[in-house]
Structures are given as C-alpha cells and as structure tokens.
Amino acid sequence: MGEPLSEAAEADGVRRVVLDTDLAMGAPGSDIDDGFALALAVAEPGLHLELVTTVGGNTDVETATRLSGELLAMLGAADVPVVRGAGGPLNPRRRRPDRDHLPGPDTPDGPYAAAEIVRVVMAAPGEVTVVAIGPLTNVALSLLLEPRVATRVREIVVMGGVYLGATNVGSMPGEFNFWSDPDAAAVVLASGAPLRLVGLDVTRQVRLTRAEAEELRRGSGRFGPLAAEHTLGWIEHQERVKPHEEIEQGSCALHDPLAVAALARPGLVTWKPARVEVETASSTTRGVAVADLLMWEDPPEANCRVATAVDAEGFRSYFVDRMAMLP
C-alpha cells in the first residue's frame, strides 16, 4: 500500500493520499477520531495511502508516530511509511498555553515529515492529495521549504477551523488544530494551494454512539475491539469534562474521518468558496478562523472552500460499511 500507484489504479480514479496526523487512538484518555480516519483511509478502495506523517497535537509526536505504525500494522498496512514530524508549533514563542514545556519543531535523524511531503508531492505533480487532520505545522513547513508544493499538490484537505459558529470556550477560542498552531494555519491559508476546509461546526454533526462502539467490539479482527474500548473511554471522558454540552453526552464526534470521507464521497459535504483568515497573535481569539463567504458586492478573492453542511446519515452508513471491510 505504500508503493507508488499503478497505472491501472490511476486509470480507475484512485486518489493518492498523504495523511498528516496527530494520532492518539491507543493512548488512554486520548481522542480517537484520528485513528478512525487512518482506518478509513486504509479501508477505502478509492484511496491509495502512500505516506503517514505525524505531528504533536492530541498527543506528543513520539507517541503519535509509534501509535500510527502500530495501527497500520494492525490494519494490514504495515508497508505504509510513517515519518515523524514537528513536536510543537511553527513559532515556539507562541506555544499552546497547556504545552509550554514542549519543544518547538525539530528535525530528528532520518527523513523529516515536511521534507517527505515535499518529496512525494513534487515527484507526482497534480496527483497527490494531502489530508491534514492535526495541527498544520508539517504542512506549513513543507510549503515554506518548497513553495511550489502549492501548485504541485492536487489539493490539501484540512480538518480545522470553525466557519459558521464558534467553539464557545474561552480557554480554546479557535478549533483545536488551528488553536494549537495558528501561525501554521495562516501559512497554509496564504499559500495559494487548493484548499478544502472541514470545520468543527460540520464535523460535530457526525457521531459515534456507545451502541455503535459496542457493535465494533463484536466485529472480527483486532481493530474493532481496540477501537470500541478507546471510543467508550473517550465518550466517558468527554461527558466528564463537558457536562453541560448536550451533544457530547452518549456519543463522540468523528471529526477527522469526515475529512477522509470528503475525498471518497465528496457529495456527503456541501462546500462554499470563502476567504478565510486566522488570528495568530491575540490570546483572547487565538486560532479563530474568520470566514468571508463572498456574499457582499466586491468580495475578496477566495482562498479555499469550506464545508457548510453534511449528510450525517449518509456519512454514518458509509463509515459503518467501510469499517466492516477492515481485515
């Protein structure tokens, strides 16, 4: 699966994908949706997963790298390379308030994630899609290393931002991925690359319930029981820390899998062109995305398309079907 795509597969419309992730499924008490996104990328016949790059976010980058490799092996995709990336934000002086002790971006021995993104994209102009489901540090660094990535990448699909609403949480005013590294989000938005942004206001509508997690436990293979265990733990955690948020009671959002599904089933999501900017400096509005939906006369130039609605039931049916295809 990590090998280059064959000519026959390309003719069949299979999409070549790099997945940039802060995967935490498998770490107790951590978010689980990035693990489901990786599983969906493996299970979807219309996607060819060529590379996984890791970034600090839901967990530290070392853990994200280890868990990504372990999960790929469990899913029968151990041949997909995993490359460790940035451990902290693009600008170390603006570290997340809860992660001041962590280092900024670093370049470990061996291939560095941003350089690998550049290599894969530049080797196949117009063919590779980058799906970014964590903080955008690696993607921003790849664009800074080689600005031509913006014109050579097929598109960049981002799970990040909020466009038709707000987090309504003062300690995290921006959506988590943008809030974790707003400078990186600003670099990506200004790059000129073809962008599709799937925001929190849409991803929160696609849910996995306790009952559906239990169904996963009864499935065949090793992934279902692992996913069920950590999903149930994550739902309990969300209920505990968000006791007055009704939508978080009894289920959890599948934010990151929706970004993957947007490639294979683009009709599940409604898109609108927009001009999006992100706040980088203010602590009060750190990571807040401001979207102009080009509704007034003389609108600004669009720099992306944002998701504005989702067929939640259609997604659920698709997701369950693909999870059943896993080995």
N, C-alpha and C positions, 0 to 999 in steps of 0.2 A: 504493500500500500504506500510505502514511502518512495517507491521508484517513480521515475517520470511517467507521465500518462502516455498510453499507446495511441497511435493514430486512429485506431478503431474506436477507442473510448472518446477521443476528441470529436470524432465524427458523430457520435451518439449524443453529444451535448453535455458530457460530464464536466463539471466545473472543478478546476484545480484550486485548492484551498490551502492557505497558511492560517492556522488558528493561534492567536496570541492570547494567552490566558493566565489568570492568577488562580489556577485550580486549587480547590481546598477540600473536595469530597474525599473523605478518608481521615481528615483531621477532626478529632472530636470537637463538637460545638461550632463547627465552621459551616459557611454557606455551601450548598450542594448543587446549585444550578449550573455551575461551570462544568462539573462532572457529567451532568446530563447533556450539556452542549457537546462535549467531546464524544460521548457515546452516540449522539445523534449524527455527528459528522462521520463517524465510523460506519454507522448503520445505513446511512442514506446512499443508495446506489448512484444517485445523480451527483455525488461529490467525491472527489479524489483528494484525500487528506495527505499532503506532501510533507508538511512540517508543522511541529508544535513548538512555539516559543513561550517562555514563561516570564512573568513579571511579578514583583511584590504587590500585594493588594489584599485580597481576602486572607492570605497567609503570607509568610515570608517567602522569598523567591526560591530558597533552597528546598523548602517543603513543597512548594508548587511544582518544582522540577521533578522531585522524587515521586510525588503522587501522580503526576502526569505519565511518567514512564510506567509505573505500576498499573495504572488504569488501562493504558494502551495494551500492555501485556495481557491483562485480564480479558480485554475485548478482542483478543486475537490479532492485534495490530502492532505488535512489538517492533516491526520494521520501520514504523514511522519515527523519524528522528525527533528528539526533544532537545532544544537548545536553551540553556539558561540565559536569562536577560537581566534587566535592571532590578536592583533591590530596593530602590527608592525613587523619589520624583526627579524630574529633569533639573529643577533648581533646588539644590539641597537646603538653601536658606528658607524655602517655603515647604518644609516637611509637614506632613499631616500632624495636627495637634496631638493625636494619640500615638504618634510614632516618632517622636523627636529623637529617640535613642537609636533609630535605624540609620544605616548609611545611605548615601545617595547612589546614583547609578555607578556601577562598577563593571570592569571588564575582566572576567575570570579567564583562566587558562583555557585554551581551546576556542572553538567558534563562538562568537558573541551574537546574541539574538538579532540585534539590529543589522549587523553585517550579513547575517544569514538571510534575513528578509530582503535586503538589497540584492544579494546574490541570486536568490530564487526568482525575484520579480524581474530583474534586469536580464536574466537568461531566457525569459519567455515573454517578451513584450505583449501586453494586451490579453494575456491568458490567465494570470494568477490573481485570485481574489484574496485579500487579507480580511479575516474576520477577527475583530478585536473585542474581547469580552472582559478585559480588565482595564486598569489604568493604561493610558495611551503612551507611556514612556518609551517602550521599544519602537512603536510605530513612528513617533516623533523623531527619535534618534535616527531611524532609517532614512527619513526624509531630510534630516539635517546632514547625514553622511553623504547622501546621493539625492539631490533634489529631483533628478529625472525619474525617480520612483513614482512621483505624482503623475507623470504622463505615461509610464510603462505599466503601472498596475491596472488590472481590469476594473476593479473598484475596491474601496475599503468600506466594509460594513461594521458599524460600531454599535455595541450596546452601551449607551451612555447618554447622560443629559435628561432633562425634563423639559418638554416643549409646550404642553397645553395645561400645565399645572405647576405644582411646586412640591418640594419634599415636606413642607410644613414642620420641619425640625430645625430649630435654631442652631444646634451644635453641628449639623451637617446640612447646610443650606443648598449645596449642589448635590446632584446624584452621586453616588459613591465613587464611581470610576473617574468622573470629572473632578470631584472634590479631592480625590487622592493625589492627582497631578494636573491641576488646571493649566499650567504652562504647557504641558504636552498636548492637552486638548486644543489649546489655542494654536499651536504649531500645525496640528493636523487640519484644523478648520481653515487655516490660512494657506495651505499648501497648494490648492488648486486641483487636488486629486478628486476623482469622482467618489462622492461620499453618500452613503445611506446611514441615517442615524435612527436607532430604535431606542426610544426613551422610556423612562420609568413609568410615565403615565399610561403607556400602552402595555409594557411588559407585565405590569402588576395585574393585568386582566387575565393572564394565562396562569392557571393554578394547578397544583398537585395536592390532592386531599389525603387525609390519613387513610381512607379506604383504598384509594388508588395506590398509595405506597404499600399497603398490605398486599395488594394484587401483585406488585412487583416481587415481593418476598416469595410468593408462590410460583414464580416463573422458574424456568430452567436456567442452568448456568450459574456462574458466580456473581455476576454483576447485580442481578435483581435483589438478592438478599442484602448485599452491601449497600446498594442504593436505598433500599427500604429502611434499613437500620439508621442510616445517617439522615434520611429525609425526616423520619419520625423525630429524631433528636433535634433537627433544625426547627421543625414546627413547634416543638415544646419550647425551644429557646426563644423563638420569635414571640410566642404567646407571653412568655415571662417578661421580656424586655419591652414589649409593645402592648401592654394590657388594655389600652383604650383604643387601639386601632382595629376596628371590627374586621377588616378584610384579612388580617393576619391570624385570625382565630380559626384553627382547624385545617389550614392549608398553607402552602408556601408558593411564592411566585417562581415561575420558570423564565426569568429574565433572559439569561444567556442562550438557552435553546431557541428562543424566538429569533434571535439574530442569525442562527444557523438555518432555521426553517425558512427565513426570508430569502435565502438563496435557492433552496429546492422547491419551495412553494410560495413564490412572490405574491400570488393572488390572495394569500391569507392576510396580507397587510395593505392598508391604504396609505399612499405616500403623497406628500405635497412638497413642491420646491420651496426652499426657505433660505434666508440669510441668517446664520447662527454665529453669535459671538459668545465667548465665555469670560467670566470675571476671574482674574488671576490674582489681584492684589488685595482686595478687601477681605478681612477675616469675617465680616458680617455676611457677605454674599460669595464666599469662596466657592468656585466651581459652578456657580449658577449660569445656566445657558439662557441667553436671550434670543428668541426666535422671531424674526420678521417673516410672516407668511405671505408677503408680497401682495397685500390686499388693497393698499392705497395707490393712488396715482404716483408715477415716478418712483417705483420701488427700487431698492438696492439690488445689486446683482446677486442671484442665488449662488450659494457655495455648497449646497447639499440638498438632499431630500430627507424629510423627516417623516417618521411613521405617525399617523394621526388616528388610526383605528385598526382593530384586529378582529378577525373571525375567531373568537376564542374557542367555540365548539369545534370548528374546523381544525384548529391547531391541536386541540386535545385528541381528536380522532387520529390525526396524522402522527402525533407524538407516540400515542399508545401503540399504533401499528408498527412504527419503526423500532420501538423498544422490544417488541415481540420478535423482531428479526435478529436481535443480537445473539451471538453464539452462547 
